[in-house]
C-alpha cells in the first residue's frame, strides 16, 4: 500500500479516536487503533515488534479529539524515521496537555458555540428550521474537517517540531475573535428569544420584560451554575401543573 | 413502526456522534431534535424543542474527564414522544417534553460514564503487557464503538417511553400549561443564554461585544 493511502487511513481512523475512551488510558487505546495502519507498514515483517509498538501506544494519552491528528501525524513520522521508543513516548507526554488545552479553548469554547449560536440566531429570527440546521452542519464541519487536515499535515511535516507552530500568534488571535463573536451572538440571541422565537411563540410583554432583564443579569453573574436551579424550577412547575389539574 | 425504528437508530447515531464517532455535531440537541421531528413528521416543533434544550447545553463543556449531561439523545426522546402524543401543536405537551428531557440528559450523561468504566475493564488486559495483537486492538475498539451506539439507542428508547408515559398521563388528567409557564420557560432560556457568556471569558472581557450584539438585534427587531 502506498504511503499516502496508509496515512489517509490513519487520518480517517482519527475520527473515531475516542471510541474506546476510558478513565485508565483516556484516549490512548484509540490512539493505538488509529496509528495501526502506519505501524503495520513500519513493522511489516516484524510482528513481535508491531505488537510491542501497539502496547506502547495504547498507554495513557489525551488530547482534544480534533487536535489528536497533530500527534498522530508526528508519531507516524517518528515511527517511520525509526526513532527510539523513549523519544516517542517523551514527545507524546510533552504534547498531550497543549493539544488538549488548545482544542478545548478553540473548539469546545469557540468554534462550536459560535456555529450553534449562529444557527439558533437564524432560527429565532424566523429562518426555516432546515436552513439553520443544514448551514450549521455544513459550516461547522467545514471548520472541523479543515482543522483535522491541517493538524495531521502539521504533525507529519514538523514531527517533534510542532511546538513552534502551535504557539503561532494567529492561533491566539483566532481564539480571541471566536470568543468575541460568540459573546456578540449571545446578545443577539437573547433579544430574539425575548421577541418571540421565529414567530412560533409570542414576544414577552408587560412584567415579563423586567423579569427577562433580571434573568439575564443573574445569568451573566452566575454563569453555567444557573442550569441546576432552573431545572428544579421547571420540574417544580411541571409537578405544580399536575397537582393543579387533579384538584 | 418504521418511524420508531428510525428514531431509535437516530438515537444510537446521536449517542455515538457525541463522543465516539465522528463528532460531526449532529448530536447537538438543536440538530437532533429537528432530525427526530423530521422522522416523526413534525420538524418545526422538533427544532423548537431542540433549540430550548440546546440553550441548556451551550455551557456544557466536555473538558478532560468531566461528566456532563448529554442533550442529543434527550432531544431525540423528547421530540419523538411529543410528536407521538400531540395530534397538533400543543404548548403544554411541548413544555412537559422539554422539562423531562433535562433529567433524561443527566441519565444519558451518567450512561456515558458507565460506558467509559466498561471500556476501562475491556482494556484491562493492558496491565503489565508489553505486546498487543493488532486484531485485539481493532476488535476491542470497534466493540466499544458498537456499545456506544447501543447505549444511545437504548437511552433514546427509554427516554421516549418515560416522557410518553407522562405525556399520556397529562392528557388523561387534562394537564394545562399554567399561564406563567411559557413566560418562565422563555425567561429561563434568556438566563441560560446569559449564563453561557462565561464560556467565552470573563464578564469584564465579554460584556462589550455581548451588549453590542443585543443592541444590533434590538435595532433589527425595531426596524423590522
Contacts between the chains, C-beta under 8 A, distances in Angstrom:
chain1	res1	chain2	res2	distance
A	15	B	21	5.9
A	15	B	22	4.2
A	15	B	23	7.2
A	16	B	20	6.4
A	16	B	21	4.0
A	16	B	22	6.9
A	16	B	141	7.6
A	16	B	145	6.2
A	18	B	19	5.2
A	18	B	20	5.6
A	18	B	21	7.7
A	18	B	23	7.5
A	19	B	20	4.4
A	19	B	21	5.8
A	19	B	141	5.5
A	19	B	142	7.5
A	19	B	144	5.3
A	19	B	145	4.0
A	19	B	148	7.0
A	20	B	119	5.0
A	20	B	122	7.4
A	20	B	123	6.7
A	20	B	140	6.4
A	20	B	141	4.7
A	20	B	144	3.9
A	20	B	145	7.5
A	21	B	19	6.3
A	21	B	20	7.4
A	21	B	116	5.8
A	21	B	119	6.4
A	22	B	116	5.2
A	22	B	117	7.4
A	22	B	119	3.8
A	22	B	120	3.8
A	22	B	122	7.8
A	22	B	123	6.3
A	23	B	65	6.2
A	23	B	116	5.7
A	23	B	117	6.7
A	23	B	120	5.3
A	24	B	120	4.5
A	24	B	123	6.8
A	24	B	124	8.0
A	24	B	126	7.6
A	25	B	123	6.7
A	25	B	126	6.9
A	26	B	65	6.9
A	29	B	119	7.7
A	29	B	123	5.2
A	29	B	126	7.7
A	29	B	137	7.2
A	29	B	140	7.1
A	29	B	141	6.4
A	30	B	141	6.3
A	32	B	132	7.2
A	32	B	137	5.5
A	33	B	137	5.5
A	33	B	138	6.5
A	33	B	141	4.1
A	36	B	134	5.8
A	36	B	137	6.5
A	36	B	138	7.0
A	40	B	134	7.0
A	48	B	131	6.9
A	50	B	134	6.7
A	51	B	131	3.8
A	51	B	132	5.5
A	51	B	133	5.9
A	51	B	134	7.5
A	52	B	130	5.9
A	52	B	131	5.3
A	54	B	131	7.7
A	54	B	132	4.2
A	54	B	133	7.7
A	54	B	134	6.3
A	54	B	137	5.8
A	55	B	126	7.3
A	55	B	129	5.4
A	55	B	130	5.3
A	55	B	131	5.4
A	55	B	132	4.2
A	58	B	123	7.3
A	58	B	126	5.9
A	58	B	132	5.8
A	58	B	137	6.6
A	59	B	126	7.3
A	62	B	64	7.4
A	65	B	23	6.0
A	66	B	23	7.6
A	100	B	64	7.1
A	104	B	61	7.1
A	104	B	63	5.3
A	108	B	61	5.0
A	108	B	62	6.4
A	108	B	63	6.9
A	109	B	61	6.1
A	109	B	199	5.1
A	109	B	200	6.8
A	110	B	200	7.9
A	112	B	25	6.8
A	113	B	58	5.8
A	113	B	196	7.0
A	113	B	199	5.9
A	113	B	200	7.5
A	115	B	25	7.9
A	116	B	28	6.1
A	116	B	30	6.8
A	116	B	54	6.4
A	116	B	58	6.5
A	117	B	58	7.5
A	119	B	30	6.4
A	120	B	30	6.6
A	120	B	51	6.0
A	120	B	54	6.4
A	120	B	55	7.4
A	123	B	30	7.5
A	123	B	47	6.4
A	123	B	51	6.0
A	124	B	51	7.5
A	129	B	34	5.3
A	129	B	37	8.0
A	129	B	43	5.6
A	129	B	44	5.6
A	129	B	46	7.8
A	129	B	47	3.7
A	130	B	34	7.4
A	130	B	43	7.0
A	132	B	30	7.6
A	132	B	47	7.3
A	133	B	30	7.0
A	133	B	31	5.4
A	133	B	34	4.9
A	133	B	35	7.7
A	133	B	47	7.0
A	136	B	25	7.6
A	136	B	28	7.5
A	136	B	30	7.3
A	136	B	31	6.6
A	137	B	24	7.0
A	137	B	25	7.2
A	137	B	26	6.4
A	137	B	31	6.7
A	140	B	24	7.8
A	140	B	25	5.5
A	141	B	24	5.4
A	141	B	25	7.4
A	144	B	23	7.4
A	144	B	24	6.9
A	144	B	25	7.6
A	179	B	200	4.0
A	179	B	201	5.3
A	179	B	205	7.7
A	179	B	206	6.8
A	180	B	200	7.6
A	180	B	206	7.3
A	180	B	209	4.6
A	181	B	209	7.5
A	182	B	199	7.1
A	182	B	200	4.6
A	183	B	197	6.0
A	183	B	200	4.9
A	183	B	201	7.6
A	183	B	206	4.0
A	183	B	207	7.9
A	183	B	209	4.1
A	183	B	210	4.4
A	183	B	213	6.9
A	184	B	209	4.4
A	184	B	210	6.8
A	184	B	212	5.8
A	184	B	213	3.7
A	184	B	216	7.7
A	185	B	213	6.0
A	186	B	193	5.6
A	186	B	194	7.2
A	186	B	196	5.9
A	186	B	197	5.7
A	186	B	200	7.8
A	186	B	210	5.7
A	186	B	213	6.4
A	187	B	209	7.3
A	187	B	210	4.5
A	187	B	211	6.1
A	187	B	212	6.5
A	187	B	213	2.7
A	187	B	214	3.6
A	187	B	215	7.3
A	187	B	216	7.5
A	187	B	217	6.6
A	188	B	213	4.4
A	188	B	214	7.0
A	188	B	216	6.4
A	188	B	217	4.3
A	189	B	193	5.4
A	189	B	213	8.0
A	189	B	217	7.9
A	190	B	190	5.4
A	190	B	193	4.9
A	190	B	194	6.5
A	190	B	214	6.0
A	190	B	217	7.7
A	191	B	214	5.3
A	191	B	217	3.6
A	191	B	218	5.4
A	191	B	221	6.2
A	192	B	217	5.8
A	192	B	221	7.4
A	193	B	186	6.4
A	193	B	189	5.3
A	193	B	190	5.7
A	193	B	193	6.6
A	194	B	186	7.0
A	194	B	190	6.2
A	195	B	221	5.1
A	197	B	48	7.2
A	197	B	51	7.1
A	200	B	44	7.0
A	200	B	48	5.8
A	201	B	48	8.0
A	201	B	91	8.0
A	201	B	182	6.9
A	201	B	186	7.2
A	202	B	182	8.0
A	204	B	183	6.8
A	204	B	186	5.9
A	204	B	187	7.7
A	208	B	183	4.9
A	208	B	186	7.3
A	208	B	187	6.7
A	211	B	183	7.5
A	211	B	187	5.3
A	212	B	186	7.2
A	212	B	187	5.3
A	212	B	190	5.0
A	215	B	187	4.6
A	215	B	188	7.4
A	215	B	190	5.0
A	215	B	191	4.0
A	215	B	194	7.1
A	216	B	190	5.5
A	216	B	191	6.8
A	216	B	193	7.6
A	216	B	194	4.3
A	217	B	194	7.4
A	218	B	191	6.0
A	218	B	194	7.5
A	219	B	190	7.1
A	219	B	191	4.1
A	219	B	192	6.6
A	219	B	193	6.8
A	219	B	194	2.8
A	219	B	195	4.0
A	219	B	196	7.9
A	219	B	197	7.6
A	220	B	194	4.7
A	220	B	195	7.5
A	220	B	197	5.8
A	220	B	203	5.9
A	220	B	207	7.7
A	220	B	210	7.9
A	221	B	203	7.4
A	222	B	195	6.1
A	223	B	59	7.1
A	223	B	195	5.3
A	223	B	197	7.3
A	223	B	198	3.4
A	224	B	59	3.6
A	224	B	60	7.5
A	224	B	195	5.4
A	224	B	196	7.2
A	224	B	198	6.0
A	224	B	199	7.4
A	225	B	195	7.3
A	226	B	191	5.3
A	226	B	192	6.4
A	226	B	194	7.9
A	226	B	195	4.3
A	227	B	56	6.2
A	227	B	59	6.9
A	227	B	192	6.7
A	227	B	195	7.1
A	230	B	56	7.8
A	230	B	188	4.8
A	230	B	191	6.3
A	230	B	192	6.7
A	231	B	56	7.9
A	231	B	102	4.8
A	231	B	103	7.3
A	233	B	184	6.9
A	233	B	188	7.0
A	234	B	98	7.8
A	234	B	99	4.5
A	234	B	102	6.8
A	234	B	184	7.3
A	234	B	185	7.0
A	234	B	188	6.4
A	235	B	99	6.0
A	235	B	102	7.4
A	235	B	103	7.3
A	237	B	99	7.4
A	237	B	178	6.5
A	237	B	180	7.9
A	237	B	181	5.4
A	237	B	184	6.2
A	238	B	95	7.5
A	238	B	96	6.1
A	238	B	99	4.8
A	238	B	100	7.4
A	240	B	178	6.7
A	241	B	92	7.8
A	241	B	96	8.0
A	241	B	170	7.8
A	241	B	175	5.3
A	241	B	176	7.0
A	241	B	177	7.0
A	241	B	178	5.6
A	241	B	181	7.1
A	242	B	169	7.8
A	242	B	170	7.3
A	242	B	173	6.7
A	242	B	175	6.1
A	244	B	176	7.7
A	244	B	178	6.7
A	245	B	170	7.7
A	245	B	173	4.7
A	245	B	174	5.5
A	245	B	175	4.7
A	245	B	176	6.4
A	246	B	173	5.3
